Amino acid sequence: MQSSRKIGSFALAPDEEILVAGTMGGDVIVIRVDDFAVLERQHAHGGAIEVIAAHPTRPYFAAMSMDRSVSIFERQGSSLRLLDRFVFRDVPCRNDATPVPFAHSLSQALTFHPREKRLAVRSGNAGVLELDFPDDRLTIRHCTRFHHDIDLVTLRYVDDDGSLISAAGGHAVLSRDGVELRSWNLGNFNLHWFEPLGDDEYLIACDELYVIRIDIRGRTEPLRGHRLTRDDLEHVTYNSVSRRAFAAGFDGTVYEIDPKTCDYKRLAWRAPYKMRWIRTLERAPDTLIAHCFNGGLYKVDLATQGIVASIKETPNTVWTCLRDGDTLYFAGEGDSIGRIDLGEPDPVTGLVGSTPGAPVAKPPSNGSTYTKRMVMGSAGLLLAQKNGQLIELGQGGARQVCDVGEELRDLAAVPGRPVAYVCTERGCVYKIDTVSGDIVKAYQNQLREPIWSLAYHPGRDVLAFAERRGDIMLCDGDLKPLLSFGPTSRPKRMKWCDDTLIYVDTCELRRFDLLTQHVSDYVDNCGNTIEDFIWDESRRYLALVNYRTELVLCDFASGAKLSVVPDQSDFSKGLVWMTRPDGYPFDLATFGRSGTAHRFRIHNERCMALGPIAPALIPALI
């Protein structure tokens, strides 16, 4: 639980003097807005707090946690007093014909009534649950299902009569006291947030990379803005004083938009990491409070685009790992690369020893970028930086190979040659001479759809790469197109196994046979996006990690699932084998946002947790 103090959400008090944040470890934190001083910290939940809400007219805050409960607090100056906690896990929906069990969810559905002592929250089985607390004890008003079998993502009270607008997928419903009044089908994607503009109009943040403007009284048709972000658009906020609107999401950028058209106006701020919650102060409209998924909370001056204050109490995220012999290199956030040296195995357990080595310095970034991918090049380590830089770390130290001026997603090197390939969030693939830094060849897709992953086949001189939502393209070594197939979605990883390309298609793995050009299903639905996968040298097992913090073990030949176990408390981004010929043959480690790696052993065709290998893999340089 190295990331227990990771901030996952926040809400601003109506007077804008304090904000309350929730952490992965279940704490609520009171923070003074002016200087970002932590005034109070108290433990509230046995799970990560996904959302905090502030009552707009009364001194109350609420927190919803992954432990399937909601808590309410009374504000007393700069402190909070816990009033009640309600477990909603097993509350049934009154309109379900048969019992529906609770389900895993990352919902952010929590809202206060504008006047009354009442709140609404997602029930354990994705119903709309309203709770009253007239005597400071939460009691059920009703629990009703409005969105069939789709998970409830967000909801908001829209008037003093208690009307609610809720969303699951692209389906939005206006209701009051458990009775549906109106509904909209806005697409096949998640609606994340309803932001009031006034006069019953709202801006909606959605995964389809644009903002929607909706009139809940039906006076006008919903208006969709043009595409804005290059990854999921998570949040939109509107300042009623300045009448300015801003949107942010997983591409780590805050955009100012026109609230009338929902279209781009300007780039307001580049964050150090992917984002969710944002809010500007009404008493100081150029001040932005922003939350990033690295657990950081940032106070930003929009006039200068500078960070005024920040709180980050989490280890550096590990995005990528490279094994070179018996040395593991870990890179991500921070200005160094962590190193773990593998040693002699234990004679009884076969567990390979692991010793932290001296970190390797990267060029200073001042927190403005991080390493997305790392491979071994012809002259040393190659690092693909999020901000577009390709860095080489060789015997002569660190040097910038080139800067493509676009956000990098993936990287591959040609064995034995000074050649690398990178793909970008702006739909480009570049072939780069790593000695001269020249871009030798370039590919650009027509719609500038982000290209999320690539894989080089050295035996065939073939490069495969995949669009975020679109096709997979195969090119020769000079980026001349050979063929394409698809569609695919969220292809976060792809890897060649001989002449078979294994690639992610959101929650599933698929295989493409280069010789027959046939696509086949491989690993079926894993519940959420697959982040990475590996297989052992004997090709007996395949292991993967997903966006449900799970480690999934499969039979390599068939793709059949053998075991699903909890991974780390935070999301993993990759896996690496921790084996030696003289040790146990099936030990691996997962790594990611927690900042460390956890070792697992495949035993009895299940994954057995062995614990972390180091407190923090990417230390701060002194």
C-alpha positions as CSV (number, residue, x, y, z in Angstrom):
1,M,0.0,0.0,0.0
2,Q,2.8,2.4,-0.9
3,S,0.2,4.6,-2.6
4,S,-2.2,4.8,0.3
5,R,-1.9,8.6,0.4
6,K,-2.6,8.9,-3.3
7,I,-5.4,11.5,-3.8
8,G,-8.2,10.2,-6.0
9,S,-10.8,13.0,-5.8
10,F,-11.6,16.3,-4.2
11,A,-14.5,18.8,-3.7
12,L,-14.3,22.5,-3.1
13,A,-16.3,24.1,-0.2
14,P,-18.9,26.6,-1.3
15,D,-16.9,29.5,0.3
16,E,-13.8,28.2,-1.5
17,E,-11.7,28.5,1.7
18,I,-11.0,24.7,2.0
19,L,-11.3,21.7,-0.1
20,V,-11.7,18.1,1.0
21,A,-9.8,15.3,-0.8
22,G,-10.1,11.5,-0.6
23,T,-7.3,9.0,-0.9
24,M,-6.7,5.5,-2.0
25,G,-6.1,4.4,1.6
26,G,-9.6,5.7,2.6
27,D,-8.6,8.9,4.3
28,V,-10.3,12.3,3.9
29,I,-8.0,15.3,4.0
30,V,-8.9,18.9,4.7
31,I,-6.7,21.3,2.7
32,R,-6.6,25.1,2.9
33,V,-7.0,26.5,-0.6
34,D,-4.8,29.6,-0.3
35,D,-1.6,27.8,0.7
36,F,-2.5,24.1,0.1
37,A,-1.7,23.4,3.8
38,V,-3.1,20.1,5.1
39,L,-5.2,21.0,8.0
40,E,-6.7,17.6,9.0
41,R,-6.5,14.0,8.0
42,Q,-8.8,11.3,9.2
43,H,-9.4,7.7,8.2
44,A,-12.9,7.1,6.9
45,H,-13.1,4.0,4.7
46,G,-11.7,0.6,4.2
47,G,-11.2,1.3,0.5
48,A,-10.2,3.9,-2.1
49,I,-12.4,7.0,-2.1
50,E,-13.5,7.5,-5.7
51,V,-15.5,10.8,-5.2
52,I,-16.1,13.6,-2.7
53,A,-19.1,15.9,-2.8
54,A,-19.8,19.2,-1.0
55,H,-23.3,20.3,-0.1
56,P,-23.9,23.6,-2.0
57,T,-25.9,25.3,0.9
58,R,-25.2,23.4,4.1
59,P,-22.0,22.5,5.9
60,Y,-21.7,18.9,4.8
61,F,-19.3,16.8,2.8
62,A,-19.8,13.2,1.6
63,A,-17.3,10.5,0.4
64,M,-18.0,7.3,-1.6
65,S,-15.6,4.5,-1.4
66,M,-14.7,1.2,-3.2
67,D,-15.7,-0.5,0.1
68,R,-19.2,0.1,-1.2
69,S,-20.2,2.6,1.4
70,V,-20.9,6.3,1.7
71,S,-20.0,8.6,4.6
72,I,-21.2,12.1,5.6
73,F,-19.3,14.7,7.5
74,E,-20.3,18.0,9.1
75,R,-17.9,20.8,8.6
76,Q,-16.8,22.6,11.7
77,G,-14.5,25.4,10.6
78,S,-11.5,23.7,9.2
79,S,-12.4,20.3,10.6
80,L,-14.8,17.5,9.7
81,R,-16.9,15.5,12.1
82,L,-18.1,12.1,10.9
83,L,-21.8,11.8,11.2
84,D,-22.7,8.5,9.6
85,R,-21.5,5.8,7.2
86,F,-23.9,3.7,5.1
87,V,-23.0,0.4,3.4
88,F,-25.0,0.3,0.1
89,R,-23.5,-3.0,-1.2
90,D,-26.7,-5.1,-0.8
91,V,-29.4,-2.5,-1.2
92,P,-31.9,-3.9,-3.9
93,C,-33.5,-1.9,-6.6
94,R,-37.2,-1.8,-6.1
95,N,-38.0,-2.3,-9.7
96,D,-35.7,-5.3,-10.3
97,A,-37.8,-8.4,-11.1
98,T,-35.1,-10.7,-9.8
99,P,-32.2,-10.0,-7.4
100,V,-29.1,-8.4,-9.0
101,P,-25.8,-8.9,-7.2
102,F,-23.3,-6.1,-6.4
103,A,-20.6,-5.5,-8.9
104,H,-17.1,-4.0,-9.2
105,S,-17.3,-0.3,-10.1
106,L,-15.2,2.8,-10.4
107,S,-18.3,5.0,-10.4
108,Q,-18.2,8.6,-9.4
109,A,-21.9,8.9,-8.8
110,L,-22.4,11.0,-5.7
111,T,-24.4,14.3,-5.3
112,F,-26.1,16.4,-2.6
113,H,-29.6,17.8,-2.9
114,P,-29.2,21.6,-3.4
115,R,-31.2,22.5,-0.2
116,E,-32.2,19.4,1.8
117,K,-30.3,17.0,3.9
118,R,-30.3,14.4,1.2
119,L,-27.8,12.8,-1.2
120,A,-27.9,10.4,-4.1
121,V,-25.3,7.7,-4.7
122,R,-24.7,4.5,-6.8
123,S,-26.0,1.4,-5.1
124,G,-23.9,-1.7,-5.1
125,N,-25.7,-3.1,-8.1
126,A,-25.8,0.2,-10.1
127,G,-29.1,1.6,-9.0
128,V,-29.9,5.2,-8.2
129,L,-30.0,5.3,-4.4
130,E,-31.3,8.3,-2.6
131,L,-30.6,8.7,1.2
132,D,-32.1,11.3,3.6
133,F,-30.2,12.3,6.8
134,P,-32.6,14.6,8.7
135,D,-31.3,13.5,12.1
136,D,-27.7,12.9,10.8
137,R,-28.4,9.3,10.1
138,L,-28.6,8.0,6.5
139,T,-31.8,6.3,5.7
140,I,-33.1,5.0,2.4
141,R,-35.5,7.1,0.4
142,H,-35.6,4.7,-2.6
143,C,-33.3,2.7,-4.8
144,T,-34.4,2.4,-8.5
145,R,-32.7,1.1,-11.6
146,F,-32.9,3.4,-14.7
147,H,-30.1,2.1,-16.8
148,H,-30.7,-1.6,-17.3
149,D,-27.5,-3.6,-16.9
150,I,-25.1,-0.7,-17.5
151,D,-23.0,0.6,-14.6
152,L,-24.1,4.0,-13.2
153,V,-21.2,6.4,-13.7
154,T,-22.4,9.8,-12.6
155,L,-25.5,11.7,-11.3
156,R,-26.5,15.2,-10.2
157,Y,-29.4,17.0,-8.6
158,V,-30.8,19.6,-11.0
159,D,-33.4,21.5,-9.0
160,D,-34.9,22.1,-5.5
161,D,-37.7,19.6,-6.3
162,G,-35.2,16.8,-6.1
163,S,-34.9,16.0,-9.8
164,L,-31.8,13.9,-10.7
165,I,-30.0,13.4,-14.0
166,S,-28.0,10.2,-14.1
167,A,-25.9,8.5,-16.7
168,A,-24.7,5.0,-17.5
169,G,-22.7,4.5,-20.8
170,G,-24.2,7.0,-23.2
171,H,-27.7,6.7,-21.6
172,A,-28.9,9.7,-19.5
173,V,-32.1,9.8,-17.5
174,L,-34.0,12.6,-15.7
175,S,-36.0,11.3,-12.8
176,R,-37.7,12.4,-9.6
177,D,-38.3,10.3,-6.5
178,G,-37.6,7.1,-8.5
179,V,-39.8,8.0,-11.5
180,E,-38.3,8.5,-14.9
181,L,-39.3,11.8,-16.5
182,R,-37.1,11.9,-19.6
183,S,-34.2,10.0,-21.2
184,W,-31.5,10.5,-23.9
185,N,-29.3,8.1,-25.8
186,L,-26.2,10.0,-26.5
187,G,-23.9,7.3,-27.8
188,N,-21.9,4.2,-26.9
189,F,-19.5,5.6,-24.4
190,N,-19.4,6.8,-20.8
191,L,-20.8,10.1,-19.7
192,H,-18.6,11.2,-16.8
193,W,-20.0,14.5,-15.5
194,F,-22.9,17.0,-15.7
195,E,-21.8,20.6,-15.2
196,P,-24.5,23.2,-14.8
197,L,-24.5,26.3,-17.0
198,G,-27.7,27.7,-15.6
199,D,-31.3,27.8,-17.0
200,D,-31.5,24.0,-17.0
201,E,-28.5,23.6,-19.4
202,Y,-25.5,21.3,-18.8
203,L,-22.1,20.5,-20.2
204,I,-21.4,16.8,-20.3
205,A,-17.9,15.2,-20.3
206,C,-17.7,12.0,-22.2
207,D,-15.3,9.3,-23.3
208,E,-15.8,10.0,-27.0
209,L,-13.3,12.9,-26.6
210,Y,-15.8,15.8,-26.9
211,V,-18.2,17.8,-24.7
212,I,-21.9,17.7,-25.1
213,R,-24.3,20.6,-24.2
214,I,-27.8,19.5,-23.2
215,D,-31.0,21.3,-22.3
216,I,-32.9,19.0,-19.9
217,R,-36.2,20.8,-20.6
218,G,-35.9,19.8,-24.3
219,R,-36.0,23.3,-25.8
220,T,-33.0,22.4,-28.0
221,E,-31.4,19.2,-29.3
222,P,-28.2,18.1,-27.6
223,L,-25.2,19.8,-29.2
224,R,-21.9,17.8,-29.6
225,G,-18.7,19.7,-29.8
226,H,-15.8,18.7,-32.1
227,R,-13.2,16.2,-30.8
228,L,-11.1,17.8,-28.2
229,T,-8.9,15.3,-26.2
230,R,-6.8,12.4,-27.5
231,D,-7.9,10.1,-24.7
232,D,-10.9,9.8,-22.5
233,L,-12.4,13.1,-21.6
234,E,-13.2,12.9,-17.9
235,H,-14.3,16.2,-16.6
236,V,-15.7,19.6,-17.5
237,T,-16.1,22.7,-15.3
238,Y,-17.8,26.1,-15.8
239,N,-17.1,29.3,-13.8
240,S,-20.3,31.4,-13.5
241,V,-18.3,34.5,-12.7
242,S,-15.8,34.4,-15.6
243,R,-18.2,32.4,-17.8
244,R,-15.3,30.3,-18.9
245,A,-15.4,26.5,-19.3
246,F,-12.5,24.0,-19.2
247,A,-12.3,20.3,-20.0
248,A,-9.6,17.7,-19.1
249,G,-9.0,14.0,-19.3
250,F,-6.5,11.2,-19.8
251,D,-4.3,13.1,-22.3
252,G,-3.1,15.2,-19.4
253,T,-4.2,18.6,-20.9
254,V,-6.6,21.2,-19.7
255,Y,-8.5,22.8,-22.6
256,E,-10.5,26.0,-22.5
257,I,-13.7,25.6,-24.5
258,D,-16.5,27.8,-25.7
259,P,-19.5,26.8,-23.4
260,K,-21.9,27.7,-26.2
261,T,-20.4,25.5,-29.0
262,C,-18.3,23.1,-26.8
263,D,-15.4,23.6,-29.1
264,Y,-11.7,24.3,-28.5
265,K,-10.6,27.8,-27.6
266,R,-7.1,27.4,-26.3
267,L,-4.7,25.1,-24.4
268,A,-5.0,26.2,-20.8
269,W,-2.4,24.0,-19.1
270,R,-0.3,20.9,-19.7
271,A,-0.5,18.7,-16.6
272,P,2.3,16.3,-15.5
273,Y,0.0,13.3,-15.7
274,K,-3.4,12.1,-16.9
275,M,-6.3,13.9,-15.2
276,R,-9.8,13.7,-13.8
277,W,-11.1,16.4,-11.4
278,I,-10.7,20.1,-12.2
279,R,-12.3,23.3,-10.8
280,T,-11.6,27.0,-11.1
281,L,-12.3,29.4,-8.2
282,E,-15.1,31.9,-8.6
283,R,-13.3,34.3,-6.2
284,A,-10.1,34.0,-8.4
285,P,-11.2,32.7,-11.9
286,D,-7.6,32.3,-13.1
287,T,-6.9,29.8,-10.3
288,L,-7.4,26.2,-11.3
289,I,-7.4,23.2,-8.9
290,A,-6.5,20.0,-10.7
291,H,-6.3,16.4,-9.8
292,C,-3.9,14.0,-11.6
293,F,-3.9,10.2,-11.5
294,N,-0.3,10.2,-10.1
295,G,-2.1,11.1,-6.8
296,G,-1.2,14.8,-7.0
297,L,-3.3,17.8,-6.5
298,Y,-2.2,21.0,-8.2
299,K,-3.0,24.7,-7.8
300,V,-2.4,26.4,-11.1
301,D,-2.2,30.0,-12.3
302,L,-3.9,29.9,-15.7
303,A,-2.5,33.3,-16.7
304,T,1.0,32.0,-16.5
305,Q,0.3,28.2,-16.8
306,G,2.5,27.8,-13.8
307,I,2.0,25.5,-10.7
308,V,1.6,27.7,-7.6
309,A,1.3,24.8,-5.1
310,S,1.0,21.1,-5.1
311,I,0.5,18.1,-2.8
312,K,1.8,14.7,-3.9
313,E,2.6,12.0,-1.3
314,T,3.0,9.0,-3.6
315,P,6.0,7.2,-5.1
316,N,6.9,7.8,-8.7
317,T,4.7,5.8,-11.1
318,V,6.5,3.0,-13.0
319,W,5.4,2.9,-16.6
320,T,7.9,0.6,-18.2
321,C,10.5,-2.1,-17.4
322,L,13.4,-3.6,-19.3
323,R,15.3,-6.7,-18.4
324,D,19.0,-6.8,-19.5
325,G,20.5,-10.1,-18.4
326,D,20.1,-10.2,-14.6
327,T,19.3,-6.4,-14.3
328,L,15.9,-4.9,-14.3
329,Y,15.5,-1.2,-15.2
330,F,12.3,0.6,-14.2
331,A,11.3,4.0,-15.6
332,G,8.3,6.3,-15.4
333,E,8.0,9.5,-13.3
334,G,10.9,11.2,-11.8
335,D,14.4,12.0,-13.0
336,S,16.0,8.6,-12.5
337,I,15.7,5.0,-13.6
338,G,15.4,2.4,-10.9
339,R,17.6,-0.6,-11.0
340,I,17.1,-4.1,-9.5
341,D,19.8,-6.7,-9.8
342,L,18.7,-10.3,-9.7
343,G,20.9,-12.7,-7.7
344,E,21.3,-16.3,-6.6
345,P,18.1,-18.2,-5.9
346,D,17.2,-19.4,-2.5
347,P,18.2,-23.1,-2.3
348,V,14.9,-24.1,-0.7
349,T,12.3,-21.9,-2.3
350,G,14.0,-21.2,-5.6
351,L,13.2,-17.5,-5.1
352,V,15.6,-15.3,-7.1
353,G,17.3,-12.7,-5.0
354,S,16.7,-9.0,-5.8
355,T,18.9,-6.1,-4.7
356,P,18.4,-2.4,-5.5
357,G,21.2,-1.0,-7.6
358,A,22.4,2.5,-8.1
359,P,19.7,4.6,-10.0
360,V,20.5,5.9,-13.4
361,A,20.0,9.6,-14.0
362,K,17.8,11.0,-16.7
363,P,17.8,14.6,-18.0
364,P,15.9,16.8,-15.5
365,S,12.3,17.3,-16.4
366,N,11.0,19.3,-13.4
367,G,8.0,17.0,-13.3
368,S,6.8,18.1,-16.7
369,T,7.1,14.7,-18.4
370,Y,7.8,11.0,-17.8
371,T,9.1,8.0,-19.5
372,K,6.3,6.1,-21.3
373,R,8.4,3.3,-22.8
374,M,12.0,2.0,-22.6
375,V,13.9,-0.4,-24.9
376,M,17.5,-1.4,-25.4
377,G,19.0,0.4,-28.4
378,S,22.2,-0.2,-30.3
379,A,24.2,2.2,-27.9
380,G,22.2,1.9,-24.7
381,L,18.8,2.5,-23.2
382,L,16.3,4.4,-25.3
383,L,13.5,6.3,-23.5
384,A,10.3,7.5,-25.1
385,Q,9.3,10.5,-23.1
386,K,5.6,11.6,-23.0
387,N,6.5,15.1,-24.2
388,G,7.9,13.8,-27.5
389,Q,11.6,13.4,-26.7
390,L,13.6,10.3,-27.5
391,I,16.4,10.0,-25.0
392,E,19.5,7.7,-25.2
393,L,21.4,6.6,-22.0
394,G,24.7,5.2,-23.1
395,Q,28.3,5.0,-21.8
396,G,28.7,8.7,-22.5
397,G,25.7,9.6,-20.4
398,A,22.3,11.0,-21.4
399,R,21.6,12.7,-24.7
400,Q,18.5,13.7,-26.6
401,V,18.3,11.8,-29.8
402,C,15.4,13.9,-31.2
403,D,12.2,15.6,-30.3
404,V,9.2,14.8,-32.5
405,G,7.0,17.5,-31.0
406,E,4.2,15.1,-30.3
407,E,3.2,13.0,-27.3
408,L,4.8,9.6,-27.5
409,R,2.9,6.3,-26.8
410,D,5.2,3.4,-27.7
411,L,8.7,2.6,-28.8
412,A,10.5,-0.3,-30.6
413,A,14.2,-0.7,-31.6
414,V,15.7,-2.7,-34.5
415,P,18.2,-5.2,-33.0
416,G,21.8,-4.5,-33.9
417,R,21.0,-1.3,-35.8
418,P,20.7,2.4,-34.8
419,V,17.1,2.5,-35.7
420,A,14.0,3.1,-33.6
421,Y,10.3,3.5,-34.2
422,V,7.9,5.6,-32.2
423,C,4.2,6.2,-32.4
424,T,2.3,9.3,-31.2
425,E,-1.0,10.5,-29.9
426,R,-1.4,12.6,-33.0
427,G,-1.6,9.6,-35.3
428,C,2.1,9.4,-36.5
429,V,4.7,6.7,-36.7
430,Y,8.3,7.8,-37.1
431,K,11.4,5.8,-38.1
432,I,14.4,7.5,-36.4
433,D,18.1,7.2,-36.9
434,T,19.3,7.0,-33.3
435,V,22.8,8.3,-34.2
436,S,21.9,11.4,-36.2
437,G,18.5,11.9,-34.7
438,D,17.0,12.3,-38.1
439,I,13.4,11.2,-38.9
440,V,14.1,8.8,-41.8
441,K,10.5,7.9,-42.6
442,A,7.1,9.0,-41.4
443,Y,3.5,7.7,-41.5
444,Q,0.4,9.8,-40.7
445,N,-3.1,8.4,-40.5
446,Q,-5.8,10.4,-42.2
447,L,-7.9,11.2,-39.2
448,R,-5.0,11.8,-36.8
449,E,-6.4,9.1,-34.6
450,P,-3.9,8.4,-31.8
451,I,-1.7,5.4,-32.4
452,W,-1.4,3.6,-29.1
453,S,1.0,0.7,-29.6
454,L,3.5,-0.8,-32.0
455,A,5.6,-4.0,-32.4
456,Y,8.6,-4.7,-34.7
457,H,9.2,-8.2,-36.2
458,P,13.0,-8.3,-36.9
459,G,12.8,-11.6,-38.8
460,R,10.3,-10.2,-41.4
461,D,11.3,-6.5,-41.1
462,V,7.6,-5.7,-40.5
463,L,6.2,-3.1,-38.1
464,A,2.7,-3.4,-36.7
465,F,0.9,-0.5,-35.1
466,A,-2.7,0.1,-33.9
467,E,-5.0,3.1,-33.6
468,R,-6.8,3.9,-30.4
469,R,-10.1,3.1,-32.1
470,G,-9.6,2.0,-35.6
471,D,-7.4,-0.3,-37.6
472,I,-4.1,-2.2,-37.2
473,M,-1.6,-1.4,-39.9
474,L,1.3,-3.6,-41.0
475,C,4.2,-1.8,-42.8
476,D,7.6,-2.8,-44.0
477,G,10.7,-1.3,-42.3
478,D,10.4,1.9,-44.3
479,L,6.8,2.4,-43.3
480,K,5.3,1.4,-46.6
481,P,1.8,0.0,-45.9
482,L,1.4,-3.7,-46.5
483,L,-2.0,-4.4,-45.2
484,S,-4.5,-3.4,-42.5
485,F,-7.3,-5.1,-40.5
486,G,-9.6,-4.3,-37.7
487,P,-11.4,-2.7,-36.1
488,T,-9.8,-2.7,-32.7
489,S,-10.1,-0.5,-29.6
490,R,-7.8,0.5,-26.8
491,P,-4.9,-1.6,-28.0
492,K,-2.5,-0.8,-25.2
493,R,0.0,-3.5,-26.1
494,M,1.0,-5.7,-29.0
495,K,3.8,-8.2,-29.3
496,W,5.1,-10.6,-31.9
497,C,5.4,-14.3,-31.1
498,D,7.2,-15.7,-34.2
499,D,4.8,-14.9,-37.1
500,T,1.8,-14.3,-34.8
501,L,0.9,-10.8,-33.6
502,I,-0.8,-10.8,-30.2
503,Y,-2.7,-7.6,-29.4
504,V,-5.1,-6.0,-27.0
505,D,-8.6,-5.2,-28.1
506,T,-9.9,-3.4,-24.9
507,C,-10.8,-6.3,-22.5
508,E,-9.7,-9.1,-24.8
509,L,-6.6,-10.5,-26.5
510,R,-6.6,-11.4,-30.2
511,R,-4.1,-13.1,-32.5
512,F,-3.2,-12.3,-36.1
513,D,-1.4,-14.9,-38.2
514,L,1.0,-13.1,-40.6
515,L,1.1,-16.1,-43.0
516,T,-2.6,-16.7,-43.3
517,Q,-3.7,-13.1,-42.4
518,H,-6.4,-14.6,-40.2
519,V,-7.5,-13.0,-36.9
520,S,-8.7,-15.3,-34.1
521,D,-10.0,-14.7,-30.6
522,Y,-7.4,-15.6,-27.9
523,V,-8.3,-14.5,-24.3
524,D,-11.9,-13.6,-23.7
525,N,-13.4,-10.6,-21.7
526,C,-11.3,-9.6,-18.7
527,G,-13.7,-7.1,-17.3
528,N,-11.7,-3.9,-18.2
529,T,-8.9,-2.8,-20.4
530,I,-5.8,-5.1,-20.6
531,E,-2.7,-3.1,-19.7
532,D,0.0,-5.6,-20.5
533,F,0.7,-9.3,-21.1
534,I,3.7,-11.7,-21.1
535,W,4.4,-15.4,-21.6
536,D,7.2,-17.6,-20.3
537,E,10.0,-19.0,-22.5
538,S,8.5,-22.5,-22.5
539,R,5.2,-21.1,-23.8
540,R,3.2,-22.8,-21.1
541,Y,1.6,-19.7,-19.4
542,L,0.5,-16.3,-20.4
543,A,-0.1,-13.6,-17.7
544,L,-1.9,-10.3,-18.0
545,V,-2.9,-7.3,-15.9
546,N,-6.1,-5.3,-16.4
547,Y,-7.8,-2.1,-15.3
548,R,-9.6,-3.9,-12.5
549,T,-6.3,-4.3,-10.6
550,E,-6.3,-8.1,-11.4
551,L,-3.6,-10.5,-12.4
552,V,-5.0,-13.1,-14.9
553,L,-3.2,-16.4,-15.6
554,C,-4.0,-18.2,-18.9
555,D,-2.9,-21.2,-20.8
556,F,-0.6,-20.0,-23.5
557,A,-1.8,-22.3,-26.2
558,S,-5.5,-21.8,-25.9
559,G,-5.8,-18.5,-24.0
560,A,-8.1,-20.2,-21.5
561,K,-8.2,-18.5,-18.1
562,L,-6.7,-20.6,-15.3
563,S,-6.7,-18.1,-12.4
564,V,-7.7,-14.5,-11.6
565,V,-6.3,-12.9,-8.4
566,P,-6.1,-9.4,-7.0
567,D,-3.0,-7.5,-8.1
568,Q,-1.7,-4.4,-6.3
569,S,-4.1,-1.8,-4.7
570,D,-3.3,0.6,-7.6
571,F,-3.3,0.0,-11.3
572,S,-0.4,-2.0,-12.8
573,K,1.1,-0.9,-16.2
574,G,3.3,-3.9,-16.9
575,L,4.8,-7.3,-16.0
576,V,8.2,-8.8,-16.0
577,W,9.6,-12.3,-15.4
578,M,11.8,-12.6,-12.3
579,T,13.4,-16.0,-13.1
580,R,16.9,-17.5,-13.6
581,P,17.8,-20.9,-15.1
582,D,18.8,-22.1,-11.6
583,G,15.7,-20.8,-9.8
584,Y,11.9,-21.3,-9.8
585,P,10.8,-21.1,-13.5
586,F,7.5,-19.2,-13.1
587,D,8.0,-16.1,-10.9
588,L,6.9,-12.7,-12.2
589,A,6.3,-9.2,-11.0
590,T,3.7,-6.5,-11.7
591,F,4.5,-2.8,-11.6
592,G,2.7,0.5,-12.1
593,R,1.1,3.4,-10.3
594,S,2.0,2.0,-6.8
595,G,5.6,2.9,-7.6
596,T,6.8,-0.6,-6.7
597,A,6.7,-4.1,-8.1
598,H,4.9,-7.0,-6.5
599,R,6.2,-10.6,-7.0
600,F,3.9,-13.5,-7.8
601,R,4.6,-17.2,-8.2
602,I,2.6,-19.4,-10.6
603,H,2.0,-22.5,-8.4
604,N,-0.7,-25.1,-8.8
605,E,-1.8,-23.1,-11.9
606,R,-2.7,-20.1,-9.7
607,C,-0.8,-16.9,-9.0
608,M,0.4,-16.7,-5.4
609,A,1.4,-13.3,-4.0
610,L,4.9,-13.0,-2.6
611,G,4.9,-9.3,-1.8
612,P,6.8,-6.2,-3.0
613,I,10.4,-6.3,-4.1
614,A,11.3,-2.7,-3.0
615,P,9.5,0.2,-1.3
616,A,9.9,2.5,-4.3
617,L,11.5,1.5,-7.6
618,I,12.3,5.0,-8.9
619,P,14.0,6.9,-6.1
620,A,14.4,10.7,-6.0
621,L,18.0,11.7,-6.9
622,I,19.9,13.5,-4.1
